[in-house]
Amino acid sequence: MLSLDDKAEPPGFTAQPGSPAWEEAWAALIAEFGDPVCLDAITGESWQYHGTFEGADGWNHIFRHRVLPSTRQRTYRKYPATAPVS
């Protein structure tokens, strides 16, 4: 049985505000929704950037909204990201 310690985190990073990766991530979200916040008036929830990770399909920016106003549901979005330069 796996414990939490046995799970390997995928390679990733947190883009810093104002960085090219940050701008790329939020531009993708804005292109889909037109609004980088999508504030839910009842709960006050908005989009949250969860980081940029490498997976089987390459690098992706990950976002979550706990209560997206248009669906009233928890929603995740994954957008292609430029691979970091080592």
C-alpha positions as CSV (number, residue, x, y, z in Angstrom):
1,M,0.0,0.0,0.0
2,L,1.3,3.5,-0.9
3,S,1.7,6.1,1.8
4,L,1.7,9.8,1.0
5,D,5.5,9.7,1.3
6,D,5.6,7.1,-1.5
7,K,3.9,9.4,-4.1
8,A,6.4,11.2,-6.2
9,E,5.4,14.8,-7.1
10,P,5.6,15.5,-10.8
11,P,8.3,17.9,-11.8
12,G,7.0,21.4,-11.6
13,F,7.3,25.0,-10.5
14,T,5.2,27.9,-9.4
15,A,5.4,30.8,-11.8
16,Q,6.1,34.2,-10.2
17,P,3.8,37.1,-10.8
18,G,5.1,39.2,-13.8
19,S,7.2,36.3,-15.1
20,P,6.8,35.1,-18.7
21,A,5.4,31.8,-17.4
22,W,2.8,33.7,-15.2
23,E,1.7,35.8,-18.1
24,E,1.4,32.8,-20.4
25,A,-0.7,30.9,-17.8
26,W,-3.1,33.7,-17.1
27,A,-3.4,34.6,-20.8
28,A,-4.6,31.1,-21.6
29,L,-7.3,31.3,-18.9
30,I,-8.4,34.7,-20.1
31,A,-8.6,33.4,-23.7
32,E,-11.1,30.8,-22.6
33,F,-13.1,32.7,-20.0
34,G,-12.5,36.4,-20.8
35,D,-12.2,37.1,-17.1
36,P,-9.2,36.0,-15.0
37,V,-11.2,36.1,-11.8
38,C,-14.7,34.8,-12.5
39,L,-15.7,35.8,-9.0
40,D,-18.6,33.9,-7.5
41,A,-20.8,36.5,-5.8
42,I,-22.1,34.0,-3.2
43,T,-18.9,32.3,-2.0
44,G,-16.3,34.9,-3.1
45,E,-14.3,32.1,-4.8
46,S,-12.2,32.9,-7.9
47,W,-9.6,31.2,-10.1
48,Q,-6.5,29.8,-8.3
49,Y,-3.2,29.1,-10.0
50,H,-1.9,25.7,-8.7
51,G,1.4,25.6,-10.5
52,T,3.0,24.4,-13.7
53,F,3.8,20.7,-14.0
54,E,5.3,18.2,-16.4
55,G,3.1,15.2,-17.3
56,A,2.8,12.6,-20.0
57,D,1.4,15.3,-22.3
58,G,4.2,17.8,-21.6
59,W,4.2,20.9,-19.4
60,N,0.9,22.4,-18.3
61,H,-0.4,25.3,-16.2
62,I,-3.0,24.1,-13.7
63,F,-5.9,26.2,-12.4
64,R,-8.9,25.5,-10.1
65,H,-12.1,27.3,-9.3
66,R,-14.0,26.0,-6.3
67,V,-17.4,27.3,-7.5
68,L,-17.3,28.5,-11.1
69,P,-20.4,30.8,-11.4
70,S,-21.5,29.4,-14.8
71,T,-21.6,25.8,-13.5
72,R,-21.8,26.1,-9.7
73,Q,-19.2,23.3,-9.7
74,R,-15.5,22.8,-8.8
75,T,-13.7,23.3,-12.1
76,Y,-10.1,22.5,-13.1
77,R,-8.3,23.8,-16.2
78,K,-5.0,22.6,-17.8
79,Y,-3.3,24.8,-20.4
80,P,-0.1,24.0,-22.4
81,A,3.0,25.6,-21.0
82,T,6.4,26.4,-22.4
83,A,9.0,24.1,-20.9
84,P,11.3,25.8,-18.4
85,V,14.9,26.4,-19.5
86,S,17.4,24.6,-17.2
